[in-house]
Amino acid sequence: MKQTRRKASKKRPASVAKKRRGSTSKRAKAGARSSRNGEALLLVGTMKGAFVLRSDKSRKKWKVEGPHFRGEAVYALLHDTRGGRERTFAATNSMHWGPTLRTSDDYGATWSEPGPQTVRFPEASGRALAQIWQITPGRNTEPDVLYCGVEPAALFESRDGGESWRPNEGLLNHEHQPKWQPGGGGLCLHTIVLDPENSRRMLVAMSTGGVYRSEDGGKSWRARNSGIRAQFLPEEHRYPEFGQCVHKVVHHPSRPGRLFLQNHWGLYRSDDWGDNWKDIANGVPSDFGFAMQMHPHDPDTVYIVPIEADVFRATPEAKLRVYRTKNAGASWESLTKGLPQKDAYENVLRDALAADSFDSAGIYFGTRSGKLFGSRDEGATWTEIADALPPIVCVKTGMVGAA
């Protein structure tokens, strides 16, 4: 996977950008999509902007465009193809504008202007938005629904394609909320999991608060942390009702009730939507880590990147290794071919590991040192795509013309 770099397009005034999107004919849009149909997208968020990478179906060579939002941290990205649209969302954080959602309908050639915040807390709450950590599409049956997880920990919902947002009152005013504490990265709600079979069920995870589930469309929430340890608490209090520092939760839509969880010390699986959690740290060099990714086609296959410890956040033994289970956590194998196995003191954050949806799934991850790696064969071999980006905090995938 080789890379070629293309400079980001010059910024256009808001009126020009809006006019260009609004005046594009349906025929022109269809032509642009068909000419690129099946082209792979990689969206990479860093501490100094976002990068858009493109490749054909082979995913051997990548064109790098960016940085977009120069100098701004981009912690969350999404390419949304529901409802016949091709819209990219970016959660930027500017020293001037603060945390803002930006959108593009042309794969990053132009972006909406920052303007006033649309994701914001009610004034009466006494809280101020510090960061947008996650942008999650709603169910396919609700193409205009999106969710945002933010810091301080809260869930926001949009029902008009991201034009306006409102906080989830059930979580915002939860009785546990005053007792949630910030983790090392802040008090962030970073994971949003929807049940594709039950429109009233969803699950969120936060650091530091743990896992919460709603069975009534978000009106009420109950902590679901039975079996998850809080290693940082005294031994007699290590399994509290809530307060765990959960780093990531994933599931496969074909088997939604089974969840996998990477904790601040601990790897877990639940087979009952989080009612109970079982330790599955079988044969990994460390059960501390941040990133976790579900295989797009196989509900038994999950990827992680173990980190040595919370006090030394680097890969164990200075070896950069992705671990994969193909049996739902019964065992794990290291995937190292093409990755540095000496003097590799790397860290991979919770949203910096991703998978595409090709038949032979591509797996991608970025490091805090600015290296971006990819595999075209589900992790069997790896290639360095970029080696000198700013610190990477987010990697997402998409496909041109998938709408």
N, C-alpha and C positions, 0 to 999 in steps of 0.2 A: 504494500500500500504506500505509494509515493504521493507526495503532496506538491501542488503548485499553488502559489498565492496570487490572489487578485485583490486589488484594493477595494475597500468599501466605497459605495457610491457616495458622491457628495450630498450633503444634507440639503433637502429642498424645503422651502417654506411650507407651512402647514396647508395653506390654501392650494398650493400646487400639488402636494401629495394627495390631498383629498379629491381634487378635481381629476387627477390622473386615475385614481381608483374608480371614481364614480362614472367617468366617461368611457371606460374600457368596454367595448362591445362584448356580448356573449360569445360571438363567433371568434373574436381575438383571444378571449380567455380560453375557449375550448381548444384553439389551435396551439396556444402555449402549453397547455396541459398535455395534449396528445403528443407533441414533439418531445416531451420529457417524460412521458409516462414510464413509471417504474424507476425513475432516478432516485437514488438514495440520498437522504438528508441526515447530517449530523449537526445538532445544535449544541454549542459548547459555551457555557457561561463561565466567566472568569472574574477575578477581582478588579479587572481593568477593562471590561467590555465583553461583548458576545461575538462569537465567530460562527459563520454558517459554512459548512462543508458539503460538497456535492460530489457524487460519483455515479457512474452507470451501475447496472446490475452486478457487474463483476466485483465492484468495490475494491479494485486494485489500486486505482489512482484517485486522489481527492483534490478538488479545487477548494482553496481556503479563501473565504471572503470575510473581511473584518480588519480591525475590530469595529463593531457597531457600539454606540454609546461609550465612546472613548473615555477612560478614567472612571467609569461607573461600575460598581459591583453588580453582577447579574446572577442571582441565586436560583432563579426558576425560569424555565422555558417550556413551551408547548407548541406543537404544530397540530392544529385541529382541522380535521377533514370531514367532520360531520355536517349534515345538512347541505351538502353540495358546495361547501366553501373550502378555501385553502388559506387559513389564517394562522399566523404565527404570533404567539404571545411572549413577551419578555418582561420579567419583573426586574426593573432597574432601580438602583439606589444612588441618587445624585446628591452631592453636598448642597446643591441649591434647591432642588425640587423635593428631595427626600425619596421615599419608596413610591414608585409609580409603575403602573402597567402600561406597556407600549404594545402596539399591534402593527402587523404588516400583512398585506394581502398579496404581496409580490415577492415572497421568499427573502425579504430583507433588503430589497432594492430601495424601498422607502418605508418610513415608520411614522406612526402618529406622533404628534408633538406631545411633550410631557404634560403641560397644563395642570389644572387642579387634580388632586387625588380623587379617584373614584372609589378606591378601597380605603375606607376610613371609619374609625370608631365613632359612635354617637358621642356628642359632647358631654352628655350626662354620665358617661362611663368613666370619665377621668383618665382615659388611656390614650396613648398616641402610637400610631403605627411606626414600628422600627424597621421591619423587614417583611417582604413577601417571600416565604420559603417554598411554597408549592402552588402549582396551577394544575388542576385536575379536571378533565372533561367529565361532564355528566354522562348518563347512560345514552346509548345510541337512540333510544326511543324519545330522548329529550335533547335534541341537538342544540338548543339555545341555553342549556344549563351548564354552568361551570362552577367550580369551587376553588377557593384560595385558602391555604393555611398560612398563618402569619405569626409574627412576633410583636407584642406579647401574645401568648398562645390563644388563638381564636380561629373560628371557621367562618368564612364569608361565602355567600352564594349569589350568583347572578342568574337571572332567568331570561335575559335578553341578549345573550351572546357576548357578555362582558361590557355592555354599555353602562350598566349600573350594578351596584353591589349592596348587599345588606348583611349584617352579622347574624349568625345563628344565635338566637336569644337563649335557647336551652343550654348551650355550652358557655356563652358569655356570662350568664348569671348562675352557673353551677355552684352548688354549695362547697365543692372542693376548690374552686378557683382561687380563693385567697391564699390557699396553702401550697399551690404549685410554685416551684422554685426554678430559677434559670439554671440550665446546664452550662457547660463551657462555652457553647455557642449562643447562649441566650435562652429565654423561655419561648421556645418555638413549637408551633404545630406544623409538622413537616410531612405527615403521611395521611392520605385520605383514601380509604378503600370502600368501594361501592359494591353491594350485592347485586349482580346482574339479574337475579331471579326474583328478588324481593325489593320492590322500590322503596319500602319503608325502612330497610336496614342499611346502615353504614357504620364504618368504624374509622376512628382517627387515632393517631399516636403523637405524643409530644415529649419533649425534653424540657423540664423534668416534670412529668405528671403521670405518664404511662399510657395505657390503651383504654379507650372509652368506646362504647358501642351504643347506637340508638336503634330501637325497634319501631319507632313511630314517626319516621321521617324527620328526625332531628329535634323533636319537641322536648325529649328528655334523653339523658345519657347516664349509663352506668359504667363504673370502672370494671375492666376485665383483665386483671393482672395476676390471677391465681397461678402460682408456680414460677413467676418471674422474680428474680432476686434483685435487690438493690444493694450491690456490693459495698457501696460507700457508707451504708448505715451500720450501726452496731449489730453484732451477730444476732442478738435476740430480736432485732426489728428488721431483718433483711427481706422479709416477704410481706410488705404492707399491702393494704387495699389499693393504694395509689401512691405515686411519688417515684416510681421507677423511671430511669433515664433510658427510655426506648429509643433506639437509633433508626430503625426502619422496619416496616411490615410489608410483605408482598403476598399475593395469592394469584391463582390461575382462574380465569373466568369459567373454565369447564369444570372446576371443582372449587367453588368459591368458599365453602365452609372450612377448607383447610388453609391455614395461614402459617407463614414462616416469619420469624422475628429475629432481628439482630439487636442485641441489647448492649448496654454499657456493662460488659462482662456477661456473656451468655448467648447461646444460640437455641432457639426454641421452635416448636411446631405445635399448632393447635388443630384439632380435627372437629371442633364444635364452635366455630366462630368466636374463639377467644375465651370461652368459659373456663377452659383449662389449658395449661401450657406444659409441654414436655421438653426436657433438655435433649438436644440432638448434637451436641458438640463432640462428635465421635471422630477422633483422629485429626483434628485441626491443631496447628501449632499454638494458637491462641483463640479464645472465644470472645475476645474484644475486637471490635471493628465498627464500621459505620455502614458501608455499602452492602446492598443485597439486591439481587435481580432475579426475577422469575424467567425461566425459559418461555418463549412465546408460544410454543406448541406442545410442550411436555409438562404436565402438572407435577411430575416427580422430580424435575430438574431445577436446581437453584444454584446461583453463583454468589460468592462472597469474596472479600479481600481481607484476610485477618491482619490485625495490627497488634504490635507487641503488648502494649499496655497503655492505660490512660496517662501515666506519668512519662511514657516514652512512645509517642505516637508515630511509629515507623514500622515498616514491615519486619517481621521476625527474622533474625539472623541476617539482616540486610539483603534478603532475597525477595524479589518482587514476584509473588505467586498469587494467582487466582485459584480459589478452591471451588470445586463443583460436586454436588451430590446428584446422583441419578436415581436414587431410591428414597427420596423424601427425608433425607437426613440420617438414614441408617449408617452411611459411611460417606467420606469425603475424599476426593482425589485432587492433587495439585496439578495445575496446568501452567507449565513454565516455558514451553518451547518458543523461543524468540524473545523472552523477557529476561532482563538482567538478573543474574544470580550472584552478584558480588557487588558490595558497596552500594546497594540500592536502598537507601534510607528514605523510602517513599511513604506517602499517606494518601489514601483515597477516601473522599468524604461521601456522605450518605446518598447524595443524588448524582454522583459522578461515575456510576456504573449503569450501563443501559444495553438493551438488546433491540435489534431490528426485527422485522416480520418476514424476511425472506425465508424460502424453504429451508436452506441451510443458514440457520440464524447467525447473524453477525453480533458479536459481543464487543462492547467498547468501554473503555474507562479512561479517566484523566486523573492526574496526580497534582498534589499541591505544588510540585516543582515545575508544573507546566508541560508535562509530557502527556501525549495522547496516544493510546494504543488501541488496536483493533484486531479482531479475529474474524475471518470469513467462514470458518469451519467449526463454529460453536465452542471455541476455546482450545481446540487441538493445537493450533499454531497462532502466533501473534506477530504483528508488525507495528513498528512505531510510525504513526501517521504524522505527528508533529512533536518537536522536542524543545521548543522554547516559547511556549505561550505563557501568559501570566498565570498565576495560581488558579487551577481549575476547581470549580465548586459544583458544576452541574453539567451533565451530558444527557442529551435526549435525542431520540431518533424520529424520523419521519420518512415519507415517500411522496415525491412530487406526482401529482395527478391521481392521488388515491381517493379524492372526493367523489 
